Amino acid sequence: MRIKKHPVLSSIVEKTEVEFIFEGKMLKGYEGEPIAAALHENGVRVLRHDHRPRGFFCAIGNCSSCLMEVNGEPNVRVCVEELRDGMVINMQEGKGKLKGGEE
């Protein structure tokens, strides 16, 4: 999923490696890359469940296949949300739940 060498894009900038937590497990990715890309690189193929498993689909924030809970906030489109150091990311069932609120 990551482009490391490209025949046309000669200046691929090295990014800073960061750590994040996914479902209680510490993983690594690159700061600023889409969360979905970091998860995919770490072997995570199912991003959420909504009657069936959902994976990385549109990669432009247009569908709802990649909605996850990020730092306690549900319904974050992880295909366009940038990874930051220390993020806590969890899968979400259906519509997700707001803290102290209803579905």
C-alpha positions as CSV (number, residue, x, y, z in Angstrom):
1,M,0.0,0.0,0.0
2,R,2.9,2.4,0.5
3,I,4.9,3.7,-2.4
4,K,8.6,3.5,-1.6
5,K,10.0,3.9,-5.0
6,H,8.3,5.3,-8.1
7,P,9.7,5.9,-11.6
8,V,7.9,9.3,-12.0
9,L,7.6,10.6,-8.4
10,S,11.3,11.1,-7.7
11,S,10.9,12.9,-4.4
12,I,9.1,10.6,-2.1
13,V,9.6,12.2,1.3
14,E,10.5,10.0,4.3
15,K,7.9,10.2,7.0
16,T,8.3,10.0,10.8
17,E,7.3,6.6,12.2
18,V,4.7,6.8,15.0
19,E,3.0,4.3,17.3
20,F,-0.8,4.0,17.6
21,I,-3.1,1.5,19.4
22,F,-5.6,-0.6,17.4
23,E,-8.0,-2.7,19.4
24,G,-5.6,-2.7,22.4
25,K,-2.5,-3.6,20.3
26,M,0.4,-1.3,19.7
27,L,1.1,-0.8,16.0
28,K,3.4,1.4,13.9
29,G,2.7,3.6,10.9
30,Y,3.9,6.9,9.4
31,E,2.7,10.2,10.6
32,G,0.3,11.9,8.1
33,E,-0.6,8.7,6.2
34,P,-4.3,7.7,6.1
35,I,-5.1,5.5,9.1
36,A,-6.5,2.9,6.8
37,A,-3.2,2.7,5.0
38,A,-1.3,2.1,8.3
39,L,-3.9,-0.5,9.3
40,H,-3.6,-2.3,6.0
41,E,0.2,-2.3,6.2
42,N,-0.2,-4.0,9.6
43,G,-2.4,-6.7,8.2
44,V,-5.8,-5.3,9.2
45,R,-8.2,-6.0,6.4
46,V,-11.6,-5.7,8.2
47,L,-12.3,-2.1,9.3
48,R,-15.8,-2.5,10.7
49,H,-18.9,-4.7,10.8
50,D,-22.3,-3.7,9.6
51,H,-24.3,-6.9,9.0
52,R,-21.1,-8.1,7.4
53,P,-17.3,-7.3,7.5
54,R,-16.3,-4.1,5.7
55,G,-12.9,-3.3,4.3
56,F,-11.0,-0.5,2.5
57,F,-13.2,0.4,-0.4
58,C,-13.3,3.9,-1.9
59,A,-10.2,5.5,-0.3
60,I,-11.7,9.0,-0.8
61,G,-14.1,9.4,2.1
62,N,-17.2,8.9,0.0
63,C,-18.5,5.6,1.3
64,S,-19.0,4.4,4.9
65,S,-17.0,1.2,4.7
66,C,-14.1,2.5,6.8
67,L,-16.0,4.2,9.7
68,M,-14.1,3.6,12.9
69,E,-13.8,5.0,16.4
70,V,-10.7,7.2,16.7
71,N,-9.7,8.7,20.1
72,G,-13.3,7.9,21.3
73,E,-15.0,9.6,18.4
74,P,-17.2,7.3,16.3
75,N,-17.8,7.5,12.5
76,V,-14.4,8.7,11.5
77,R,-13.6,7.9,7.9
78,V,-10.1,6.4,8.4
79,C,-9.3,6.4,4.6
80,V,-8.9,10.1,4.8
81,E,-8.1,10.8,8.4
82,E,-4.3,11.3,9.0
83,L,-2.4,9.1,11.5
84,R,-0.9,10.9,14.5
85,D,1.3,9.6,17.2
86,G,-0.6,8.0,20.1
87,M,-4.0,7.6,18.4
88,V,-6.4,5.0,19.9
89,I,-8.4,3.3,17.1
90,N,-11.1,0.8,17.5
91,M,-13.5,-1.1,15.2
92,Q,-17.1,0.0,15.4
93,E,-20.3,-2.0,15.1
94,G,-23.0,-0.4,13.0
95,K,-23.6,3.3,13.6
96,G,-21.2,3.6,16.6
97,K,-21.9,5.2,20.0
98,L,-21.2,8.6,21.3
99,K,-19.8,8.8,24.8
100,G,-22.7,9.4,27.2
101,G,-25.2,9.4,24.3
102,E,-27.3,7.0,22.3
103,E,-26.7,5.4,19.0
